[in-house]
Amino acid sequence: MPNPKPPLEILLAAPRGFCAGVERAIEIVELAIERYGAPVYVRHEIVHNVFVVERLRSLGAVFVKELTDIPDTDQPVIFSAHGVPQSVPAMARHRNLFFLDATCPLVSKVHRETIRHVADGRIVLLIGHKHHPEVIGTMGQVEEGRVLLIETKEDIDGLDLPDSTPLAYATQTTLSVSETAAMINLLRQKFPDIVGPKKEDICYATTNRQRAVAELAKQADYILVVGSQNSSNSKRLLEVGLESGIARGKLINSAQDIDYTDFDGAKKIALTAGASAPDELVMGVINALKEKFAVTLTHFSIAKETINFKLPRELITLEKKLSAQNS
């Protein structure tokens, strides 16, 4: 008689997976391919997920590192959801490229804040990760030297600015909520007059997903995060889970990356996904676990997300024209 499958409870977090900014960016690429045909050029990965990128590539998207990798063309050129320095659209205009900006509106909010602070004469202290495209894009909104990157508490200790320097701070949208709050407190202690955003820069999706993981940490003894290795918000989810008390965990691209030996002794697994990971990958993980375990699936939700972002004006105008022609 075969051995029975060991029991395993999966605590499925919600919200998880795609956020409104990611959905908008993917839709922009899909609509551009549908309306203008292939190829459609995308500067950098549209979002940080290998499966999303490969699917869009199969539809006709061509991903490039820089605009210089794109030939002279009338086809659309799309900027990724992470945002770009102002030099990028400037170059696109110089080359007469037709471009669509898929920057997440919440990243664009940080861009506008940074521009406004610098226009008001302030130096902006940007909390974020060096080399992340979102940080590069934000720092590239103003002239060099007006935004200083803060990665660690030691960076704050090392700041040597005159007391009269007008300061503001901004943050990358996909950081750890708790770590960023600690960094902001340190900045306020050192620079009492520093100005912050009217509404925090860490996006609602990052906040909600981290809150859900922190709550699940009270019950789970293992955490699986579905997301790509270069996804900042996915990495933060794993960190939050481990820091909140979950003993073990792993960030995986898909069910193929599951190491079942990791689950020895685990009774309850918290399962979530980064904001750029499609839910089909999460379902694939659940189905794979069902092959090995007698799974009980428990849904755990801390919020319902209803936010939607408008498409770029160029696509909206095109859709209206096509709708009028077909009516």
Salt bridges, closest charged atoms under 4 A:
GLU9 OE1 - LYS268 NZ 3.79
GLU30 OE2 - ARG55 NH2 2.53
GLU34 OE2 - ARG35 NH1 3.42
GLU54 OE2 - ARG57 NH1 2.33
GLU66 OE1 - ARG43 NH2 2.98
GLU66 OE2 - HIS44 NE2 3.81
ASP72 OD1 - ARG95 NH2 3.05
GLU113 OE2 - LYS109 NZ 2.73
ASP120 OD2 - ARG122 NH1 3.47
ASP201 OD1 - LYS109 NZ 2.70
GLU215 OE1 - LYS218 NZ 3.12
GLU239 OE2 - ARG236 NH2 2.92
ASP262 OD2 - LYS250 NZ 2.85
ASP279 OD1 - ARG16 NE 2.88
GLU305 OE2 - ARG209 NH1 2.75
GLU319 OE2 - ARG35 NE 2.78
